Amino acid sequence: MGLWTLLEGFLLLANALAILNEDRFLAPRGWSFSEFSGGRTKSLKGQLIGLIYATQYLRVPLILLNTICIIVKLVSG
């Protein structure tokens, strides 16, 4: 496993977190951001919710990274 494969894996994970919908998927399971806006953000669940919301706000850089990844794959084969 090379560095490029590892970076692609992280990019796929970031894509998976970015497309999660709060109303349809997160809130019914108790993972909404409004529940953890208090001081309980230090827990593991609070940290994961923060990570999910951070990736949702970084959708434009994710689109650019996906485009770069696709171009590199097309050029290198």
Jmol script that loads the backbone (N, CA, C; Angstrom):
load data "model"
ATOM      1  N   MET A   1       0.862  -1.177   0.000  1.00  0.00           N
ATOM      2  CA  MET A   1       0.000   0.000   0.000  1.00  0.00           C
ATOM      3  C   MET A   1       0.901   1.229   0.000  1.00  0.00           C
ATOM      4  N   GLY A   2       0.675   2.064  -0.954  1.00  0.00           N
ATOM      5  CA  GLY A   2       1.482   3.256  -1.076  1.00  0.00           C
ATOM      6  C   GLY A   2       0.801   4.479  -0.479  1.00  0.00           C
ATOM      7  N   LEU A   3       1.513   5.572  -0.534  1.00  0.00           N
ATOM      8  CA  LEU A   3       0.997   6.828  -0.001  1.00  0.00           C
ATOM      9  C   LEU A   3      -0.208   7.308  -0.807  1.00  0.00           C
ATOM     10  N   TRP A   4      -0.174   7.103  -2.122  1.00  0.00           N
ATOM     11  CA  TRP A   4      -1.283   7.540  -2.965  1.00  0.00           C
ATOM     12  C   TRP A   4      -2.561   6.776  -2.619  1.00  0.00           C
ATOM     13  N   THR A   5      -2.445   5.484  -2.364  1.00  0.00           N
ATOM     14  CA  THR A   5      -3.604   4.673  -2.000  1.00  0.00           C
ATOM     15  C   THR A   5      -4.173   5.117  -0.655  1.00  0.00           C
ATOM     16  N   LEU A   6      -3.303   5.444   0.277  1.00  0.00           N
ATOM     17  CA  LEU A   6      -3.742   5.929   1.580  1.00  0.00           C
ATOM     18  C   LEU A   6      -4.473   7.264   1.451  1.00  0.00           C
ATOM     19  N   LEU A   7      -3.949   8.171   0.633  1.00  0.00           N
ATOM     20  CA  LEU A   7      -4.614   9.459   0.411  1.00  0.00           C
ATOM     21  C   LEU A   7      -5.969   9.281  -0.275  1.00  0.00           C
ATOM     22  N   GLU A   8      -6.054   8.353  -1.207  1.00  0.00           N
ATOM     23  CA  GLU A   8      -7.341   8.070  -1.854  1.00  0.00           C
ATOM     24  C   GLU A   8      -8.354   7.524  -0.847  1.00  0.00           C
ATOM     25  N   GLY A   9      -7.897   6.701   0.055  1.00  0.00           N
ATOM     26  CA  GLY A   9      -8.781   6.165   1.091  1.00  0.00           C
ATOM     27  C   GLY A   9      -9.320   7.262   1.996  1.00  0.00           C
ATOM     28  N   PHE A  10      -8.459   8.198   2.399  1.00  0.00           N
ATOM     29  CA  PHE A  10      -8.917   9.323   3.220  1.00  0.00           C
ATOM     30  C   PHE A  10      -9.887  10.216   2.447  1.00  0.00           C
ATOM     31  N   LEU A  11      -9.646  10.377   1.156  1.00  0.00           N
ATOM     32  CA  LEU A  11     -10.552  11.173   0.333  1.00  0.00           C
ATOM     33  C   LEU A  11     -11.919  10.500   0.222  1.00  0.00           C
ATOM     34  N   LEU A  12     -11.939   9.197   0.076  1.00  0.00           N
ATOM     35  CA  LEU A  12     -13.211   8.473   0.024  1.00  0.00           C
ATOM     36  C   LEU A  12     -13.955   8.556   1.356  1.00  0.00           C
ATOM     37  N   LEU A  13     -13.221   8.487   2.462  1.00  0.00           N
ATOM     38  CA  LEU A  13     -13.840   8.624   3.774  1.00  0.00           C
ATOM     39  C   LEU A  13     -14.422  10.024   3.964  1.00  0.00           C
ATOM     40  N   ALA A  14     -13.694  11.039   3.531  1.00  0.00           N
ATOM     41  CA  ALA A  14     -14.201  12.407   3.626  1.00  0.00           C
ATOM     42  C   ALA A  14     -15.433  12.596   2.755  1.00  0.00           C
ATOM     43  N   ASN A  15     -15.466  11.969   1.585  1.00  0.00           N
ATOM     44  CA  ASN A  15     -16.648  12.033   0.727  1.00  0.00           C
ATOM     45  C   ASN A  15     -17.844  11.368   1.388  1.00  0.00           C
ATOM     46  N   ALA A  16     -17.603  10.238   2.036  1.00  0.00           N
ATOM     47  CA  ALA A  16     -18.693   9.526   2.704  1.00  0.00           C
ATOM     48  C   ALA A  16     -19.266  10.349   3.853  1.00  0.00           C
ATOM     49  N   LEU A  17     -18.425  11.030   4.595  1.00  0.00           N
ATOM     50  CA  LEU A  17     -18.903  11.852   5.706  1.00  0.00           C
ATOM     51  C   LEU A  17     -19.608  13.114   5.216  1.00  0.00           C
ATOM     52  N   ALA A  18     -19.178  13.628   4.063  1.00  0.00           N
ATOM     53  CA  ALA A  18     -19.744  14.877   3.560  1.00  0.00           C
ATOM     54  C   ALA A  18     -21.161  14.716   3.029  1.00  0.00           C
ATOM     55  N   ILE A  19     -21.537  13.519   2.630  1.00  0.00           N
ATOM     56  CA  ILE A  19     -22.862  13.362   2.034  1.00  0.00           C
ATOM     57  C   ILE A  19     -23.924  12.926   3.032  1.00  0.00           C
ATOM     58  N   LEU A  20     -23.557  12.730   4.295  1.00  0.00           N
ATOM     59  CA  LEU A  20     -24.548  12.331   5.292  1.00  0.00           C
ATOM     60  C   LEU A  20     -25.537  13.462   5.537  1.00  0.00           C
ATOM     61  N   ASN A  21     -26.799  13.151   5.502  1.00  0.00           N
ATOM     62  CA  ASN A  21     -27.853  14.137   5.698  1.00  0.00           C
ATOM     63  C   ASN A  21     -28.283  14.126   7.164  1.00  0.00           C
ATOM     64  N   GLU A  22     -28.358  15.317   7.766  1.00  0.00           N
ATOM     65  CA  GLU A  22     -28.707  15.390   9.185  1.00  0.00           C
ATOM     66  C   GLU A  22     -30.152  14.994   9.434  1.00  0.00           C
ATOM     67  N   ASP A  23     -31.065  15.479   8.629  1.00  0.00           N
ATOM     68  CA  ASP A  23     -32.486  15.224   8.867  1.00  0.00           C
ATOM     69  C   ASP A  23     -32.862  13.761   8.638  1.00  0.00           C
ATOM     70  N   ARG A  24     -32.282  13.145   7.632  1.00  0.00           N
ATOM     71  CA  ARG A  24     -32.682  11.782   7.284  1.00  0.00           C
ATOM     72  C   ARG A  24     -31.858  10.705   7.964  1.00  0.00           C
ATOM     73  N   PHE A  25     -30.613  11.001   8.307  1.00  0.00           N
ATOM     74  CA  PHE A  25     -29.751   9.951   8.824  1.00  0.00           C
ATOM     75  C   PHE A  25     -29.237  10.223  10.235  1.00  0.00           C
ATOM     76  N   LEU A  26     -28.752  11.417  10.491  1.00  0.00           N
ATOM     77  CA  LEU A  26     -28.077  11.681  11.766  1.00  0.00           C
ATOM     78  C   LEU A  26     -29.039  11.952  12.915  1.00  0.00           C
ATOM     79  N   ALA A  27     -30.027  12.792  12.716  1.00  0.00           N
ATOM     80  CA  ALA A  27     -30.932  13.177  13.805  1.00  0.00           C
ATOM     81  C   ALA A  27     -31.755  12.012  14.352  1.00  0.00           C
ATOM     82  N   PRO A  28     -32.296  11.102  13.545  1.00  0.00           N
ATOM     83  CA  PRO A  28     -33.041   9.979  14.125  1.00  0.00           C
ATOM     84  C   PRO A  28     -32.184   9.055  14.989  1.00  0.00           C
ATOM     85  N   ARG A  29     -30.886   9.068  14.781  1.00  0.00           N
ATOM     86  CA  ARG A  29     -29.998   8.218  15.565  1.00  0.00           C
ATOM     87  C   ARG A  29     -29.359   8.964  16.735  1.00  0.00           C
ATOM     88  N   GLY A  30     -29.742  10.212  16.959  1.00  0.00           N
ATOM     89  CA  GLY A  30     -29.218  10.992  18.066  1.00  0.00           C
ATOM     90  C   GLY A  30     -27.852  11.598  17.812  1.00  0.00           C
ATOM     91  N   TRP A  31     -27.509  11.831  16.552  1.00  0.00           N
ATOM     92  CA  TRP A  31     -26.204  12.381  16.194  1.00  0.00           C
ATOM     93  C   TRP A  31     -26.316  13.789  15.626  1.00  0.00           C
ATOM     94  N   SER A  32     -27.316  14.555  16.011  1.00  0.00           N
ATOM     95  CA  SER A  32     -27.447  15.909  15.478  1.00  0.00           C
ATOM     96  C   SER A  32     -26.513  16.855  16.228  1.00  0.00           C
ATOM     97  N   PHE A  33     -26.122  17.907  15.551  1.00  0.00           N
ATOM     98  CA  PHE A  33     -25.164  18.852  16.125  1.00  0.00           C
ATOM     99  C   PHE A  33     -25.787  19.680  17.235  1.00  0.00           C
ATOM    100  N   SER A  34     -27.093  19.880  17.195  1.00  0.00           N
ATOM    101  CA  SER A  34     -27.751  20.689  18.221  1.00  0.00           C
ATOM    102  C   SER A  34     -27.725  19.994  19.584  1.00  0.00           C
ATOM    103  N   GLU A  35     -27.651  18.677  19.608  1.00  0.00           N
ATOM    104  CA  GLU A  35     -27.581  17.952  20.873  1.00  0.00           C
ATOM    105  C   GLU A  35     -26.221  18.093  21.546  1.00  0.00           C
ATOM    106  N   PHE A  36     -25.192  18.344  20.762  1.00  0.00           N
ATOM    107  CA  PHE A  36     -23.840  18.416  21.300  1.00  0.00           C
ATOM    108  C   PHE A  36     -23.252  19.814  21.219  1.00  0.00           C
ATOM    109  N   SER A  37     -24.075  20.831  21.170  1.00  0.00           N
ATOM    110  CA  SER A  37     -23.554  22.183  21.114  1.00  0.00           C
ATOM    111  C   SER A  37     -23.111  22.680  22.482  1.00  0.00           C
ATOM    112  N   GLY A  38     -23.420  21.943  23.528  1.00  0.00           N
ATOM    113  CA  GLY A  38     -23.032  22.326  24.880  1.00  0.00           C
ATOM    114  C   GLY A  38     -21.599  21.936  25.178  1.00  0.00           C
ATOM    115  N   GLY A  39     -21.326  21.594  26.414  1.00  0.00           N
ATOM    116  CA  GLY A  39     -19.977  21.276  26.827  1.00  0.00           C
ATOM    117  C   GLY A  39     -19.590  19.824  26.655  1.00  0.00           C
ATOM    118  N   ARG A  40     -20.449  19.015  26.044  1.00  0.00           N
ATOM    119  CA  ARG A  40     -20.157  17.593  25.896  1.00  0.00           C
ATOM    120  C   ARG A  40     -19.423  17.279  24.606  1.00  0.00           C
ATOM    121  N   THR A  41     -18.773  18.254  24.011  1.00  0.00           N
ATOM    122  CA  THR A  41     -18.083  18.017  22.747  1.00  0.00           C
ATOM    123  C   THR A  41     -16.740  17.324  22.951  1.00  0.00           C
ATOM    124  N   LYS A  42     -16.329  17.103  24.178  1.00  0.00           N
ATOM    125  CA  LYS A  42     -15.051  16.438  24.430  1.00  0.00           C
ATOM    126  C   LYS A  42     -15.160  14.919  24.328  1.00  0.00           C
ATOM    127  N   SER A  43     -16.362  14.389  24.313  1.00  0.00           N
ATOM    128  CA  SER A  43     -16.528  12.942  24.211  1.00  0.00           C
ATOM    129  C   SER A  43     -16.226  12.476  22.787  1.00  0.00           C
ATOM    130  N   LEU A  44     -16.067  11.171  22.636  1.00  0.00           N
ATOM    131  CA  LEU A  44     -15.766  10.615  21.323  1.00  0.00           C
ATOM    132  C   LEU A  44     -16.914  10.863  20.346  1.00  0.00           C
ATOM    133  N   LYS A  45     -18.139  10.702  20.811  1.00  0.00           N
ATOM    134  CA  LYS A  45     -19.298  10.939  19.957  1.00  0.00           C
ATOM    135  C   LYS A  45     -19.366  12.407  19.539  1.00  0.00           C
ATOM    136  N   GLY A  46     -19.070  13.310  20.465  1.00  0.00           N
ATOM    137  CA  GLY A  46     -19.054  14.732  20.127  1.00  0.00           C
ATOM    138  C   GLY A  46     -17.965  15.077  19.131  1.00  0.00           C
ATOM    139  N   GLN A  47     -16.808  14.437  19.258  1.00  0.00           N
ATOM    140  CA  GLN A  47     -15.724  14.670  18.311  1.00  0.00           C
ATOM    141  C   GLN A  47     -16.082  14.143  16.917  1.00  0.00           C
ATOM    142  N   LEU A  48     -16.742  12.993  16.852  1.00  0.00           N
ATOM    143  CA  LEU A  48     -17.153  12.448  15.555  1.00  0.00           C
ATOM    144  C   LEU A  48     -18.205  13.321  14.886  1.00  0.00           C
ATOM    145  N   ILE A  49     -19.131  13.852  15.682  1.00  0.00           N
ATOM    146  CA  ILE A  49     -20.142  14.756  15.124  1.00  0.00           C
ATOM    147  C   ILE A  49     -19.478  16.024  14.594  1.00  0.00           C
ATOM    148  N   GLY A  50     -18.503  16.536  15.322  1.00  0.00           N
ATOM    149  CA  GLY A  50     -17.753  17.693  14.836  1.00  0.00           C
ATOM    150  C   GLY A  50     -17.015  17.409  13.550  1.00  0.00           C
ATOM    151  N   LEU A  51     -16.450  16.205  13.419  1.00  0.00           N
ATOM    152  CA  LEU A  51     -15.764  15.821  12.190  1.00  0.00           C
ATOM    153  C   LEU A  51     -16.729  15.728  11.020  1.00  0.00           C
ATOM    154  N   ILE A  52     -17.912  15.182  11.257  1.00  0.00           N
ATOM    155  CA  ILE A  52     -18.917  15.077  10.200  1.00  0.00           C
ATOM    156  C   ILE A  52     -19.332  16.467   9.719  1.00  0.00           C
ATOM    157  N   TYR A  53     -19.566  17.378  10.639  1.00  0.00           N
ATOM    158  CA  TYR A  53     -19.978  18.719  10.240  1.00  0.00           C
ATOM    159  C   TYR A  53     -18.849  19.507   9.610  1.00  0.00           C
ATOM    160  N   ALA A  54     -17.618  19.249   9.999  1.00  0.00           N
ATOM    161  CA  ALA A  54     -16.484  19.919   9.352  1.00  0.00           C
ATOM    162  C   ALA A  54     -16.341  19.479   7.905  1.00  0.00           C
ATOM    163  N   THR A  55     -16.532  18.184   7.640  1.00  0.00           N
ATOM    164  CA  THR A  55     -16.431  17.723   6.255  1.00  0.00           C
ATOM    165  C   THR A  55     -17.600  18.222   5.410  1.00  0.00           C
ATOM    166  N   GLN A  56     -18.746  18.443   6.027  1.00  0.00           N
ATOM    167  CA  GLN A  56     -19.876  18.963   5.261  1.00  0.00           C
ATOM    168  C   GLN A  56     -19.654  20.424   4.870  1.00  0.00           C
ATOM    169  N   TYR A  57     -18.925  21.175   5.674  1.00  0.00           N
ATOM    170  CA  TYR A  57     -18.634  22.560   5.314  1.00  0.00           C
ATOM    171  C   TYR A  57     -17.494  22.669   4.307  1.00  0.00           C
ATOM    172  N   LEU A  58     -16.715  21.626   4.141  1.00  0.00           N
ATOM    173  CA  LEU A  58     -15.585  21.655   3.213  1.00  0.00           C
ATOM    174  C   LEU A  58     -15.907  20.936   1.906  1.00  0.00           C
ATOM    175  N   ARG A  59     -17.109  21.102   1.419  1.00  0.00           N
ATOM    176  CA  ARG A  59     -17.508  20.401   0.197  1.00  0.00           C
ATOM    177  C   ARG A  59     -16.810  20.930  -1.046  1.00  0.00           C
ATOM    178  N   VAL A  60     -16.565  22.227  -1.123  1.00  0.00           N
ATOM    179  CA  VAL A  60     -15.909  22.790  -2.308  1.00  0.00           C
ATOM    180  C   VAL A  60     -14.467  22.298  -2.423  1.00  0.00           C
ATOM    181  N   PRO A  61     -13.662  22.308  -1.335  1.00  0.00           N
ATOM    182  CA  PRO A  61     -12.324  21.709  -1.470  1.00  0.00           C
ATOM    183  C   PRO A  61     -12.360  20.211  -1.774  1.00  0.00           C
ATOM    184  N   LEU A  62     -13.384  19.511  -1.289  1.00  0.00           N
ATOM    185  CA  LEU A  62     -13.509  18.094  -1.622  1.00  0.00           C
ATOM    186  C   LEU A  62     -13.779  17.897  -3.111  1.00  0.00           C
ATOM    187  N   ILE A  63     -14.575  18.766  -3.692  1.00  0.00           N
ATOM    188  CA  ILE A  63     -14.833  18.686  -5.129  1.00  0.00           C
ATOM    189  C   ILE A  63     -13.539  18.898  -5.909  1.00  0.00           C
ATOM    190  N   LEU A  64     -12.734  19.863  -5.476  1.00  0.00           N
ATOM    191  CA  LEU A  64     -11.456  20.110  -6.151  1.00  0.00           C
ATOM    192  C   LEU A  64     -10.501  18.930  -5.991  1.00  0.00           C
ATOM    193  N   LEU A  65     -10.430  18.360  -4.796  1.00  0.00           N
ATOM    194  CA  LEU A  65      -9.562  17.205  -4.579  1.00  0.00           C
ATOM    195  C   LEU A  65     -10.026  15.994  -5.388  1.00  0.00           C
ATOM    196  N   ASN A  66     -11.323  15.802  -5.503  1.00  0.00           N
ATOM    197  CA  ASN A  66     -11.849  14.702  -6.321  1.00  0.00           C
ATOM    198  C   ASN A  66     -11.500  14.907  -7.790  1.00  0.00           C
ATOM    199  N   THR A  67     -11.594  16.143  -8.254  1.00  0.00           N
ATOM    200  CA  THR A  67     -11.245  16.447  -9.645  1.00  0.00           C
ATOM    201  C   THR A  67      -9.773  16.179  -9.908  1.00  0.00           C
ATOM    202  N   ILE A  68      -8.917  16.587  -8.981  1.00  0.00           N
ATOM    203  CA  ILE A  68      -7.480  16.331  -9.133  1.00  0.00           C
ATOM    204  C   ILE A  68      -7.198  14.834  -9.136  1.00  0.00           C
ATOM    205  N   CYS A  69      -7.856  14.119  -8.266  1.00  0.00           N
ATOM    206  CA  CYS A  69      -7.663  12.664  -8.189  1.00  0.00           C
ATOM    207  C   CYS A  69      -8.104  11.985  -9.485  1.00  0.00           C
ATOM    208  N   ILE A  70      -9.211  12.423 -10.049  1.00  0.00           N
ATOM    209  CA  ILE A  70      -9.704  11.844 -11.308  1.00  0.00           C
ATOM    210  C   ILE A  70      -8.744  12.151 -12.448  1.00  0.00           C
ATOM    211  N   ILE A  71      -8.227  13.372 -12.505  1.00  0.00           N
ATOM    212  CA  ILE A  71      -7.286  13.743 -13.569  1.00  0.00           C
ATOM    213  C   ILE A  71      -6.002  12.932 -13.460  1.00  0.00           C
ATOM    214  N   VAL A  72      -5.495  12.760 -12.229  1.00  0.00           N
ATOM    215  CA  VAL A  72      -4.266  11.975 -12.046  1.00  0.00           C
ATOM    216  C   VAL A  72      -4.498  10.525 -12.450  1.00  0.00           C
ATOM    217  N   LYS A  73      -5.658   9.987 -12.108  1.00  0.00           N
ATOM    218  CA  LYS A  73      -5.953   8.604 -12.505  1.00  0.00           C
ATOM    219  C   LYS A  73      -6.073   8.457 -14.020  1.00  0.00           C
ATOM    220  N   LEU A  74      -6.654   9.467 -14.683  1.00  0.00           N
ATOM    221  CA  LEU A  74      -6.777   9.400 -16.141  1.00  0.00           C
ATOM    222  C   LEU A  74      -5.427   9.506 -16.820  1.00  0.00           C
ATOM    223  N   VAL A  75      -4.549  10.351 -16.291  1.00  0.00           N
ATOM    224  CA  VAL A  75      -3.238  10.539 -16.909  1.00  0.00           C
ATOM    225  C   VAL A  75      -2.314   9.358 -16.637  1.00  0.00           C
ATOM    226  N   SER A  76      -2.306   8.876 -15.393  1.00  0.00           N
ATOM    227  CA  SER A  76      -1.356   7.814 -15.042  1.00  0.00           C
ATOM    228  C   SER A  76      -1.851   6.418 -15.386  1.00  0.00           C
ATOM    229  N   GLY A  77      -3.141   6.289 -15.547  1.00  0.00           N
ATOM    230  CA  GLY A  77      -3.671   4.996 -15.957  1.00  0.00           C
ATOM    231  C   GLY A  77      -4.019   4.128 -14.873  1.00  0.00           C
TER     232      GLY A  77
END
end "model"
wireframe off; spacefill off
backbone 0.3
color backbone group
